[in-house]
């Protein structure tokens, strides 16, 4: 008897990839995870290979076991043009895992960093322009 293979979709593919990633980051085997879920190692293998879909309760146990927010296992739901870089995806994953009040603080910090970067860039450009003008004046004399 073969297990039913569900049609692969992007979300399930992402979830099972994140399960495997969390497990390998924790240096655990499928056998270790099977004990947490009280399932066989084959059942964990079937989940990671996409032969069966994972249930919400099992995913909750996995998130708790690996100390990850449940959102870690789901793809980011952000409307952007193009793909997110790995660091942008990681930033959004961690951002979603903190309480809302801390999200506002983190957002203000990121805005301040962006403004400082722009100001530094503008100052550097102004300094370069001033230097070019100064050299141009010297040549004209």
Backbone as JSON Lines, residues from 0, in Angstrom:
{"i":0,"aa":"X","n":[0.84,-1.17,0.0],"ca":[0.0,0.0,0.0],"c":[0.89,1.25,0.0]}
{"i":1,"aa":"X","n":[0.65,2.13,-0.95],"ca":[1.43,3.35,-1.06],"c":[0.67,4.51,-0.46]}
{"i":2,"aa":"X","n":[1.41,5.43,0.11],"ca":[0.78,6.62,0.65],"c":[0.36,7.52,-0.52]}
{"i":3,"aa":"X","n":[-0.73,8.22,-0.32],"ca":[-1.2,9.13,-1.35],"c":[-0.21,10.28,-1.47]}
{"i":4,"aa":"X","n":[0.2,10.57,-2.67],"ca":[1.1,11.7,-2.9],"c":[0.25,12.9,-3.3]}
{"i":5,"aa":"X","n":[0.32,13.96,-2.49],"ca":[-0.44,15.16,-2.76],"c":[0.23,15.95,-3.87]}
{"i":6,"aa":"X","n":[-0.56,16.66,-4.65],"ca":[0.06,17.5,-5.67],"c":[0.96,18.54,-4.99]}
{"i":7,"aa":"X","n":[2.14,18.68,-5.54],"ca":[3.1,19.62,-4.94],"c":[2.64,21.05,-5.23]}
{"i":8,"aa":"X","n":[2.63,21.87,-4.21],"ca":[2.39,23.29,-4.41],"c":[3.5,24.05,-3.69]}
{"i":9,"aa":"X","n":[3.64,25.32,-4.03],"ca":[4.74,26.11,-3.51],"c":[4.72,26.23,-1.99]}
{"i":10,"aa":"X","n":[3.54,26.37,-1.41],"ca":[3.45,26.56,0.04],"c":[3.88,25.29,0.78]}
{"i":11,"aa":"X","n":[3.35,24.13,0.37],"ca":[3.75,22.88,1.03],"c":[5.23,22.6,0.84]}
{"i":12,"aa":"X","n":[5.73,22.91,-0.34],"ca":[7.16,22.73,-0.61],"c":[7.99,23.6,0.34]}
{"i":13,"aa":"X","n":[7.56,24.83,0.52],"ca":[8.26,25.76,1.42],"c":[8.21,25.25,2.86]}
{"i":14,"aa":"X","n":[7.02,24.83,3.32],"ca":[6.85,24.35,4.7],"c":[7.75,23.16,4.97]}
{"i":15,"aa":"X","n":[7.73,22.18,4.09],"ca":[8.55,21.0,4.36],"c":[10.05,21.32,4.29]}
{"i":16,"aa":"X","n":[10.42,22.27,3.45],"ca":[11.82,22.7,3.42],"c":[12.24,23.36,4.73]}
{"i":17,"aa":"X","n":[11.34,24.16,5.29],"ca":[11.64,24.84,6.56],"c":[11.68,23.85,7.73]}
{"i":18,"aa":"X","n":[10.84,22.81,7.66],"ca":[10.88,21.78,8.71],"c":[12.24,21.11,8.69]}
{"i":19,"aa":"X","n":[12.67,20.72,7.51],"ca":[13.98,20.06,7.39],"c":[15.1,21.0,7.81]}
{"i":20,"aa":"X","n":[15.0,22.28,7.43],"ca":[16.02,23.25,7.79],"c":[16.1,23.41,9.3]}
{"i":21,"aa":"X","n":[14.97,23.54,9.96],"ca":[14.95,23.69,11.42],"c":[15.55,22.45,12.09]}
{"i":22,"aa":"X","n":[15.21,21.29,11.56],"ca":[15.72,20.04,12.12],"c":[17.23,19.94,11.96]}
{"i":23,"aa":"X","n":[17.74,20.26,10.78],"ca":[19.19,20.16,10.55],"c":[19.96,21.23,11.31]}
{"i":24,"aa":"X","n":[19.37,22.43,11.44],"ca":[20.02,23.48,12.24],"c":[20.17,23.05,13.7]}
{"i":25,"aa":"X","n":[19.23,22.25,14.17],"ca":[19.26,21.77,15.56],"c":[20.11,20.49,15.67]}
{"i":26,"aa":"X","n":[20.72,20.09,14.57],"ca":[21.54,18.86,14.53],"c":[20.75,17.65,15.0]}
{"i":27,"aa":"X","n":[19.51,17.58,14.56],"ca":[18.66,16.45,14.91],"c":[18.41,15.59,13.69]}
{"i":28,"aa":"X","n":[18.13,14.33,13.95],"ca":[17.8,13.39,12.89],"c":[16.28,13.31,12.75]}
{"i":29,"aa":"X","n":[15.85,12.64,11.71],"ca":[14.42,12.4,11.56],"c":[13.9,11.57,12.72]}
{"i":30,"aa":"X","n":[14.73,10.69,13.23],"ca":[14.35,9.86,14.37],"c":[14.08,10.75,15.59]}
{"i":31,"aa":"X","n":[14.93,11.76,15.82],"ca":[14.72,12.68,16.95],"c":[13.37,13.4,16.82]}
{"i":32,"aa":"X","n":[13.1,13.89,15.62],"ca":[11.84,14.6,15.41],"c":[10.65,13.66,15.53]}
{"i":33,"aa":"X","n":[10.82,12.42,15.1],"ca":[9.71,11.47,15.19],"c":[9.3,11.23,16.65]}
{"i":34,"aa":"X","n":[10.25,11.29,17.56],"ca":[9.94,11.11,18.98],"c":[9.11,12.29,19.5]}
{"i":35,"aa":"X","n":[9.43,13.49,19.05],"ca":[8.68,14.68,19.45],"c":[7.23,14.58,18.96]}
{"i":36,"aa":"X","n":[7.07,14.12,17.73],"ca":[5.74,14.04,17.13],"c":[5.01,12.75,17.49]}
{"i":37,"aa":"X","n":[5.73,11.85,18.15],"ca":[5.18,10.53,18.47],"c":[4.7,9.82,17.22]}
{"i":38,"aa":"X","n":[5.56,9.87,16.2],"ca":[5.3,9.2,14.92],"c":[6.54,8.39,14.57]}
{"i":39,"aa":"X","n":[6.45,7.62,13.53],"ca":[7.61,6.85,13.08],"c":[8.57,7.75,12.31]}
{"i":40,"aa":"X","n":[9.8,7.3,12.19],"ca":[10.79,8.03,11.41],"c":[10.33,8.11,9.95]}
{"i":41,"aa":"X","n":[9.7,7.05,9.47],"ca":[9.19,7.01,8.1],"c":[8.14,8.11,7.89]}
{"i":42,"aa":"X","n":[7.3,8.34,8.9],"ca":[6.29,9.4,8.8],"c":[6.95,10.76,8.65]}
{"i":43,"aa":"X","n":[8.02,11.0,9.41],"ca":[8.75,12.27,9.29],"c":[9.39,12.37,7.9]}
{"i":44,"aa":"X","n":[9.96,11.29,7.43],"ca":[10.54,11.27,6.09],"c":[9.48,11.58,5.04]}
{"i":45,"aa":"X","n":[8.3,10.98,5.19],"ca":[7.22,11.23,4.24],"c":[6.8,12.7,4.24]}
{"i":46,"aa":"X","n":[6.8,13.31,5.41],"ca":[6.46,14.74,5.5],"c":[7.52,15.56,4.77]}
{"i":47,"aa":"X","n":[8.79,15.31,5.06],"ca":[9.87,16.09,4.46],"c":[9.99,15.86,2.96]}
{"i":48,"aa":"X","n":[9.58,14.7,2.49],"ca":[9.65,14.39,1.06],"c":[8.4,14.82,0.31]}
{"i":49,"aa":"X","n":[7.38,15.24,1.03],"ca":[6.16,15.7,0.39],"c":[5.19,14.59,0.04]}
{"i":50,"aa":"X","n":[5.39,13.42,0.61],"ca":[4.47,12.31,0.34],"c":[3.18,12.46,1.11]}
{"i":51,"aa":"X","n":[3.24,13.15,2.25],"ca":[2.03,13.45,3.03],"c":[2.12,14.9,3.48]}
{"i":52,"aa":"X","n":[0.98,15.51,3.67],"ca":[0.96,16.88,4.17],"c":[1.02,16.86,5.69]}
{"i":53,"aa":"X","n":[1.61,17.88,6.26],"ca":[1.7,17.97,7.72],"c":[0.44,18.63,8.26]}
{"i":54,"aa":"X","n":[-0.02,18.16,9.39],"ca":[-1.17,18.76,10.04],"c":[-0.77,19.98,10.86]}
{"i":55,"aa":"X","n":[-1.74,20.82,11.12],"ca":[-1.48,22.05,11.88],"c":[-0.97,21.75,13.28]}
{"i":56,"aa":"X","n":[-1.51,20.73,13.93],"ca":[-1.06,20.43,15.3],"c":[0.38,19.93,15.3]}
{"i":57,"aa":"X","n":[0.75,19.1,14.31],"ca":[2.14,18.64,14.24],"c":[3.09,19.8,13.97]}
{"i":58,"aa":"X","n":[2.68,20.72,13.11],"ca":[3.53,21.87,12.82],"c":[3.7,22.74,14.06]}
{"i":59,"aa":"X","n":[2.66,22.84,14.87],"ca":[2.74,23.59,16.12],"c":[3.74,22.94,17.07]}
{"i":60,"aa":"X","n":[3.71,21.61,17.18],"ca":[4.67,20.9,18.02],"c":[6.11,21.12,17.53]}
{"i":61,"aa":"X","n":[6.28,21.09,16.22],"ca":[7.61,21.3,15.64],"c":[8.1,22.72,15.95]}
{"i":62,"aa":"X","n":[7.23,23.71,15.75],"ca":[7.61,25.1,16.03],"c":[8.03,25.27,17.48]}
{"i":63,"aa":"X","n":[7.25,24.69,18.38],"ca":[7.56,24.78,19.8],"c":[8.88,24.07,20.12]}
{"i":64,"aa":"X","n":[9.06,22.88,19.56],"ca":[10.27,22.09,19.83],"c":[11.52,22.83,19.37]}
{"i":65,"aa":"X","n":[11.48,23.45,18.2],"ca":[12.65,24.15,17.67],"c":[12.7,25.62,18.06]}
{"i":66,"aa":"X","n":[11.76,26.05,18.91],"ca":[11.7,27.43,19.39],"c":[11.67,28.44,18.22]}
{"i":67,"aa":"X","n":[10.78,28.15,17.31],"ca":[10.59,29.02,16.14],"c":[9.16,29.52,16.15]}
{"i":68,"aa":"X","n":[8.93,30.75,15.7],"ca":[7.54,31.19,15.57],"c":[6.88,30.37,14.46]}
{"i":69,"aa":"X","n":[5.6,30.13,14.57],"ca":[4.9,29.33,13.55],"c":[5.07,29.98,12.18]}
{"i":70,"aa":"X","n":[5.2,31.3,12.14],"ca":[5.37,32.0,10.86],"c":[6.67,31.63,10.17]}
{"i":71,"aa":"X","n":[7.64,31.11,10.92],"ca":[8.92,30.67,10.33],"c":[8.68,29.62,9.25]}
{"i":72,"aa":"X","n":[7.64,28.81,9.43],"ca":[7.4,27.7,8.52],"c":[6.55,28.07,7.31]}
{"i":73,"aa":"X","n":[6.04,29.28,7.29],"ca":[5.2,29.73,6.18],"c":[5.96,30.76,5.35]}
{"i":74,"aa":"X","n":[5.69,30.77,4.04],"ca":[6.36,31.77,3.21],"c":[5.92,33.17,3.59]}
{"i":75,"aa":"X","n":[6.82,34.14,3.45],"ca":[6.45,35.52,3.76],"c":[5.32,35.98,2.84]}
{"i":76,"aa":"X","n":[4.38,36.68,3.41],"ca":[3.27,37.2,2.63],"c":[3.51,38.7,2.48]}
{"i":77,"aa":"X","n":[4.41,39.02,1.58],"ca":[4.78,40.4,1.35],"c":[4.68,40.67,-0.14]}
{"i":78,"aa":"X","n":[4.05,41.75,-0.49],"ca":[3.91,42.09,-1.89],"c":[5.08,42.97,-2.31]}
{"i":79,"aa":"X","n":[6.01,42.36,-3.0],"ca":[7.16,43.1,-3.52],"c":[7.4,42.65,-4.95]}
{"i":80,"aa":"X","n":[8.02,43.52,-5.72],"ca":[8.37,43.13,-7.08],"c":[9.66,42.34,-7.02]}
{"i":81,"aa":"X","n":[9.69,41.22,-7.68],"ca":[10.88,40.38,-7.67],"c":[10.93,39.55,-6.4]}
{"i":82,"aa":"X","n":[11.99,38.8,-6.27],"ca":[12.14,37.94,-5.1],"c":[12.89,38.66,-4.0]}
{"i":83,"aa":"X","n":[12.62,38.24,-2.77],"ca":[13.34,38.77,-1.63],"c":[14.69,38.09,-1.54]}
{"i":84,"aa":"X","n":[15.69,38.83,-1.11],"ca":[16.99,38.21,-0.86],"c":[16.87,37.37,0.41]}
{"i":85,"aa":"X","n":[17.85,36.53,0.64],"ca":[17.83,35.68,1.83],"c":[17.8,36.53,3.1]}
{"i":86,"aa":"X","n":[18.55,37.62,3.12],"ca":[18.6,38.46,4.32],"c":[17.29,39.21,4.52]}
{"i":87,"aa":"X","n":[16.64,39.62,3.42],"ca":[15.33,40.28,3.55],"c":[14.29,39.3,4.09]}
{"i":88,"aa":"X","n":[14.34,38.08,3.6],"ca":[13.4,37.06,4.07],"c":[13.63,36.76,5.55]}
{"i":89,"aa":"X","n":[14.9,36.66,5.93],"ca":[15.21,36.39,7.34],"c":[14.75,37.55,8.23]}
{"i":90,"aa":"X","n":[14.98,38.77,7.77],"ca":[14.56,39.94,8.53],"c":[13.05,39.94,8.73]}
{"i":91,"aa":"X","n":[12.29,39.67,7.69],"ca":[10.84,39.63,7.8],"c":[10.37,38.5,8.7]}
{"i":92,"aa":"X","n":[11.04,37.36,8.64],"ca":[10.68,36.23,9.49],"c":[10.85,36.59,10.95]}
{"i":93,"aa":"X","n":[12.01,37.2,11.28],"ca":[12.25,37.58,12.68],"c":[11.33,38.71,13.1]}
{"i":94,"aa":"X","n":[11.12,39.66,12.21],"ca":[10.24,40.79,12.51],"c":[8.84,40.31,12.86]}
{"i":95,"aa":"X","n":[8.34,39.33,12.1],"ca":[6.99,38.82,12.35],"c":[6.91,38.06,13.67]}
{"i":96,"aa":"X","n":[8.05,37.64,14.19],"ca":[8.06,36.87,15.42],"c":[8.13,37.67,16.7]}
{"i":97,"aa":"X","n":[8.18,38.99,16.58],"ca":[8.25,39.81,17.8],"c":[6.9,40.5,18.04]}
{"i":98,"aa":"X","n":[6.62,40.84,19.28],"ca":[5.33,41.5,19.58],"c":[5.18,42.82,18.82]}
{"i":99,"aa":"X","n":[3.94,43.19,18.59],"ca":[3.63,44.37,17.77],"c":[4.3,45.65,18.31]}
{"i":100,"aa":"X","n":[4.31,45.84,19.62],"ca":[4.93,47.05,20.16],"c":[6.42,47.1,19.82]}
{"i":101,"aa":"X","n":[7.07,45.95,19.87],"ca":[8.49,45.91,19.51],"c":[8.68,46.06,18.0]}
{"i":102,"aa":"X","n":[7.67,45.67,17.21],"ca":[7.77,45.86,15.77],"c":[7.84,47.35,15.44]}
{"i":103,"aa":"X","n":[7.03,48.15,16.16],"ca":[7.07,49.6,15.93],"c":[8.45,50.17,16.27]}
{"i":104,"aa":"X","n":[9.03,49.7,17.35],"ca":[10.37,50.15,17.75],"c":[11.39,49.75,16.69]}
{"i":105,"aa":"X","n":[11.32,48.49,16.24],"ca":[12.25,47.99,15.23],"c":[12.1,48.77,13.92]}
{"i":106,"aa":"X","n":[10.86,49.07,13.55],"ca":[10.6,49.82,12.33],"c":[11.21,51.22,12.41]}
{"i":107,"aa":"X","n":[11.03,51.89,13.56],"ca":[11.62,53.22,13.73],"c":[13.15,53.16,13.64]}
{"i":108,"aa":"X","n":[13.74,52.12,14.23],"ca":[15.2,51.96,14.18],"c":[15.67,51.79,12.73]}
{"i":109,"aa":"X","n":[14.98,50.96,11.95],"ca":[15.36,50.73,10.56],"c":[15.21,52.02,9.76]}
{"i":110,"aa":"X","n":[14.12,52.77,10.0],"ca":[13.93,54.05,9.31],"c":[15.08,55.01,9.62]}
{"i":111,"aa":"X","n":[15.47,55.08,10.91],"ca":[16.58,55.96,11.3],"c":[17.87,55.56,10.61]}
{"i":112,"aa":"X","n":[18.13,54.25,10.53],"ca":[19.34,53.77,9.87],"c":[19.33,54.14,8.39]}
{"i":113,"aa":"X","n":[18.17,54.01,7.74],"ca":[18.06,54.36,6.33],"c":[18.29,55.86,6.12]}
{"i":114,"aa":"X","n":[17.7,56.69,7.0],"ca":[17.89,58.14,6.9],"c":[19.35,58.52,7.11]}
{"i":115,"aa":"X","n":[20.01,57.9,8.08],"ca":[21.42,58.19,8.33],"c":[22.28,57.79,7.13]}
{"i":116,"aa":"X","n":[21.94,56.68,6.52],"ca":[22.68,56.22,5.34],"c":[22.52,57.21,4.2]}
{"i":117,"aa":"X","n":[21.3,57.7,4.0],"ca":[21.04,58.67,2.93],"c":[21.78,59.97,3.21]}
{"i":118,"aa":"X","n":[21.73,60.44,4.46],"ca":[22.42,61.68,4.82],"c":[23.93,61.54,4.62]}
{"i":119,"aa":"X","n":[24.48,60.41,5.02],"ca":[25.92,60.18,4.85],"c":[26.29,60.15,3.38]}
{"i":120,"aa":"X","n":[25.43,59.53,2.58],"ca":[25.67,59.47,1.15],"c":[25.6,60.86,0.53]}
{"i":121,"aa":"X","n":[24.59,61.65,0.95],"ca":[24.45,63.02,0.45],"c":[25.65,63.87,0.86]}
{"i":122,"aa":"X","n":[26.11,63.69,2.1],"ca":[27.26,64.45,2.6],"c":[28.52,64.08,1.82]}
{"i":123,"aa":"X","n":[28.68,62.79,1.54],"ca":[29.84,62.32,0.78],"c":[29.81,62.91,-0.63]}
{"i":124,"aa":"X","n":[28.62,62.93,-1.24],"ca":[28.47,63.49,-2.57],"c":[28.78,64.99,-2.56]}
{"i":125,"aa":"X","n":[28.28,65.69,-1.55],"ca":[28.53,67.14,-1.44],"c":[30.02,67.41,-1.26]}
{"i":126,"aa":"X","n":[30.68,66.59,-0.44],"ca":[32.12,66.75,-0.25],"c":[32.88,66.52,-1.56]}
{"i":127,"aa":"X","n":[32.5,65.51,-2.3],"ca":[33.16,65.23,-3.58],"c":[32.93,66.37,-4.57]}
{"i":128,"aa":"X","n":[31.7,66.89,-4.6],"ca":[31.37,67.99,-5.5],"c":[32.18,69.23,-5.13]}
{"i":129,"aa":"X","n":[32.28,69.5,-3.85],"ca":[33.05,70.65,-3.37],"c":[34.52,70.51,-3.76]}
{"i":130,"aa":"X","n":[35.03,69.3,-3.65],"ca":[36.43,69.05,-4.01],"c":[36.66,69.26,-5.5]}
{"i":131,"aa":"X","n":[35.73,68.81,-6.34],"ca":[35.83,68.98,-7.78],"c":[35.79,70.47,-8.13]}
{"i":132,"aa":"X","n":[34.89,71.22,-7.49],"ca":[34.79,72.66,-7.75],"c":[36.06,73.37,-7.33]}
{"i":133,"aa":"X","n":[36.61,72.98,-6.2],"ca":[37.84,73.59,-5.7],"c":[38.99,73.36,-6.68]}
{"i":134,"aa":"X","n":[39.12,72.14,-7.17],"ca":[40.17,71.83,-8.13],"c":[39.97,72.57,-9.44]}
{"i":135,"aa":"X","n":[38.71,72.71,-9.84],"ca":[38.4,73.43,-11.07],"c":[38.79,74.89,-10.95]}
{"i":136,"aa":"X","n":[38.53,75.51,-9.78],"ca":[38.92,76.91,-9.55],"c":[40.43,77.09,-9.59]}
{"i":137,"aa":"X","n":[41.14,76.13,-9.01],"ca":[42.6,76.19,-8.98],"c":[43.16,76.13,-10.4]}
{"i":138,"aa":"X","n":[42.57,75.33,-11.25],"ca":[43.03,75.19,-12.63],"c":[42.73,76.44,-13.44]}
{"i":139,"aa":"X","n":[41.63,77.14,-13.09],"ca":[41.26,78.34,-13.82],"c":[42.19,79.5,-13.5]}
{"i":140,"aa":"X","n":[42.86,79.45,-12.37],"ca":[43.74,80.57,-11.96],"c":[45.02,80.47,-12.63]}
